[in-house]
Amino acid sequence: MKKTLDSNTIKFIAIVAMTIDHIAWLIFPGYDNGIIPVVLHIIGRLTCPVMCYLIAEGYYYTKNINRYTLRLFAFSVISHFAYIFASSDYVGWQSFIPFYEGKILNQTSVMWSLAWGLVMLRIANSERIKQGVKIILVLLICIITFPSDWSCIASLCILAIGTNRGDFKKQMLWVAFYVAVYSAVYFFALDRLYGIIQMAVILSIPVIMMYNGQRGHNPTVNKIMKWFFYIYYPLHLFVIGFIQHIT
């Protein structure tokens, strides 16, 4: 397969797939098993693996890893409010407080797990941290990220992709394994059909496989795309939340 897609292109594909998925949740709230919402949610499964892959790549390409990490965490805090506001569980400002309603899952957006995934990768590649301590820290991060959307799975995917860089088959096998675990939890704890739908992330593999390792040819476009997702993700959720609550 020819590697014809730069990071700007696959990031745009992920954004479109995510938007389709979130619009489906707006139009068909709950776990609707109709053919249209199911297909739309299947398309949406492309997003998370692509973003995990790009963050793992970003770890190796960024000029300032500390600034990159801080940016992801700042982004996750802003996205928390947008995610909760767009949620069907939103009833007022109290909803922004994690665990206020006694629930454990989906207490914040996937961005929380993505940000911690970068930290996981930094820990794994650190030469100053002993192996035993690394394992403990990774387990603690799994606990911290468990209540978020995509749980600790997104973090573990970033870790697997980043630590197996250069071995695409191994990267994708680990991603498939972690998602299978997530699908099983979804299947038994939330909804059986939607548990199976989670495995549609394998559709992202051909897209990622076409990644050529390049950011893009146009510096202006590169700069725009660098910040576009940071702005678009919380903004589109706020818009969805606004539409949801006025209708």
C-alpha positions in Angstrom: 0.0 0.0 0.0 1.4 3.4 -1.0 2.0 5.9 1.8 0.3 8.9 0.3 -1.3 10.5 3.4 0.5 13.1 5.5 -0.5 13.8 9.1 -2.7 16.8 8.1 -4.8 14.5 5.8 -5.3 11.7 8.3 -6.0 14.2 11.1 -8.7 15.7 8.9 -10.2 12.2 8.2 -10.3 11.6 11.9 -12.0 14.9 12.5 -14.7 14.2 9.9 -15.3 10.7 11.3 -15.5 12.1 14.9 -18.0 14.8 13.8 -20.2 12.2 12.1 -20.1 10.0 15.2 -21.1 12.9 17.5 -23.9 14.1 15.2 -25.2 10.6 15.3 -25.3 10.8 19.2 -27.2 14.0 18.8 -29.8 12.8 16.3 -30.1 9.3 17.7 -29.5 9.6 21.5 -28.8 6.5 23.5 -27.8 3.2 22.1 -30.0 3.3 19.0 -29.7 0.0 17.0 -31.1 1.4 13.8 -29.0 0.8 10.7 -28.2 4.5 10.1 -26.9 5.3 13.6 -25.0 2.1 13.7 -23.2 2.9 10.4 -22.5 6.4 11.6 -21.0 5.2 14.8 -18.9 2.6 13.0 -17.4 5.5 10.9 -16.7 7.3 14.1 -14.5 4.4 15.3 -11.7 5.6 12.9 -11.0 8.6 15.1 -9.4 7.4 18.4 -6.7 5.1 16.9 -5.7 7.8 14.5 -5.3 10.4 17.2 -3.4 7.9 19.4 -1.1 7.3 16.5 -0.5 11.0 15.8 0.2 11.7 19.5 2.7 8.9 19.7 4.3 10.3 16.5 4.2 13.8 18.0 6.3 12.6 20.9 9.2 11.9 18.5 8.7 15.0 16.3 7.9 17.7 18.8 10.6 20.3 19.5 9.5 20.8 23.1 8.0 17.7 24.8 7.1 19.6 28.0 5.2 22.2 26.1 3.5 19.5 24.1 2.4 17.7 27.2 1.2 20.9 28.9 -0.8 21.8 25.8 -2.6 18.4 25.8 -3.5 18.7 29.4 -4.8 22.3 29.0 -6.8 21.1 26.0 -8.2 18.2 28.1 -9.4 20.5 30.8 -11.2 22.8 28.3 -12.6 19.7 26.5 -14.0 18.4 29.8 -16.6 21.1 30.0 -17.5 20.8 26.4 -17.8 17.0 26.6 -20.1 17.2 29.7 -22.2 20.0 28.2 -22.8 17.9 25.1 -23.6 14.9 27.2 -27.2 13.8 27.6 -26.5 13.5 31.3 -25.9 17.3 31.6 -28.4 18.9 34.1 -26.6 21.9 35.3 -23.2 23.1 36.6 -23.1 20.2 39.0 -22.6 17.9 36.1 -19.1 19.3 35.5 -18.0 17.8 38.8 -16.7 14.2 38.2 -18.7 11.4 39.9 -21.3 13.9 41.2 -24.1 11.7 39.9 -22.5 8.5 41.3 -21.4 7.2 37.9 -18.0 5.9 37.2 -17.6 5.8 33.4 -17.5 8.7 30.9 -16.8 11.3 33.5 -14.6 13.3 31.1 -13.5 13.3 27.5 -11.1 11.1 25.7 -8.6 14.0 25.7 -7.8 13.2 29.4 -6.8 9.7 28.4 -4.8 11.0 25.4 -2.9 13.5 27.5 -2.0 10.8 30.0 -1.0 8.5 27.2 1.7 10.9 26.3 2.9 10.8 29.9 2.9 7.0 29.8 5.1 7.1 26.7 7.5 9.5 28.4 7.7 7.3 31.4 8.3 4.2 29.3 11.2 5.8 27.4 12.7 7.5 30.4 16.2 6.3 31.3 16.0 7.7 34.8 13.0 5.7 36.0 13.5 2.1 37.1 11.5 -0.6 35.4 9.5 -1.5 38.6 8.6 2.1 39.1 7.5 2.5 35.5 5.1 -0.4 35.9 3.6 1.2 39.0 3.2 4.6 37.3 1.6 3.1 34.3 -0.9 1.2 36.5 -1.7 4.4 38.4 -2.3 6.3 35.1 -4.7 3.5 34.1 -6.6 4.2 37.3 -6.6 7.9 36.7 -7.8 7.6 33.2 -10.3 4.8 33.7 -13.4 7.1 34.2 -12.8 9.0 30.9 -14.3 8.3 27.5 -12.3 5.4 26.0 -11.1 4.8 29.5 -7.4 3.9 29.9 -7.4 2.2 26.5 -6.5 5.4 24.6 -3.5 5.8 26.9 -2.4 2.2 26.5 -2.7 2.5 22.8 -0.4 5.5 22.7 2.1 3.6 24.9 1.9 0.6 22.6 2.3 2.6 19.4 5.1 4.7 20.7 7.2 1.9 22.2 6.8 -0.2 19.1 7.6 2.5 16.6 9.0 1.0 13.4 7.0 -2.2 13.8 3.6 -1.4 12.3 2.2 -5.0 12.7 3.1 -5.1 16.4 1.6 -1.6 17.0 -1.7 -2.6 15.4 -1.8 -6.0 17.2 -1.5 -4.2 20.6 -4.1 -1.7 19.6 -6.5 -4.5 18.5 -5.9 -6.3 21.8 -6.6 -3.2 24.0 -9.7 -2.3 22.0 -10.9 -5.9 22.3 -10.7 -5.5 26.1 -12.6 -2.2 25.9 -15.2 -3.9 23.6 -15.7 -6.7 26.1 -16.2 -4.2 29.0 -18.6 -2.3 26.8 -20.4 -5.5 25.8 -21.1 -6.7 29.3 -21.4 -3.4 31.2 -23.1 -1.0 28.7 -24.6 -2.3 25.5 -23.8 -5.5 23.6 -24.2 -4.2 20.0 -22.1 -1.1 20.8 -19.5 -3.3 22.4 -19.1 -5.0 19.1 -19.1 -1.7 17.2 -16.0 -0.7 19.1 -14.0 -3.3 17.2 -14.7 -1.3 14.0 -11.5 0.6 15.0 -9.7 -1.9 12.7 -11.1 0.3 9.8 -8.5 2.9 10.9 -5.6 0.5 10.1 -5.6 1.1 6.3 -5.7 4.9 6.9 -2.8 4.8 9.4 -0.9 2.4 7.1 -1.0 5.1 4.4 0.7 7.6 6.6 3.9 8.8 5.0 5.5 10.3 8.1 5.2 13.8 6.8 3.4 16.7 8.3 2.4 18.4 5.0 4.0 20.5 2.3 2.4 23.9 3.0 3.8 25.6 6.1 0.6 27.7 6.5 -1.6 24.7 6.3 0.6 22.9 8.8 0.3 25.8 11.3 -3.5 25.9 10.9 -3.9 22.1 11.3 -1.7 22.2 14.4 -4.2 24.2 16.2 -7.4 23.3 14.3 -8.2 20.2 16.3 -7.5 21.9 19.6 -10.1 24.5 18.8 -12.5 22.3 16.8 -13.0 19.5 19.3 -14.4 21.5 22.3 -16.1 24.0 20.0 -18.1 21.5 18.1 -19.1 19.8 21.3 -20.3 23.1 22.8 -22.4 23.6 19.6 -23.9 20.1 19.9 -24.6 20.7 23.5 -26.3 24.0 22.7 -28.5 22.4 20.0 -29.3 19.5 22.3 -30.5 21.7 25.1 -32.5 24.2 23.2 -34.4 21.4 21.3 
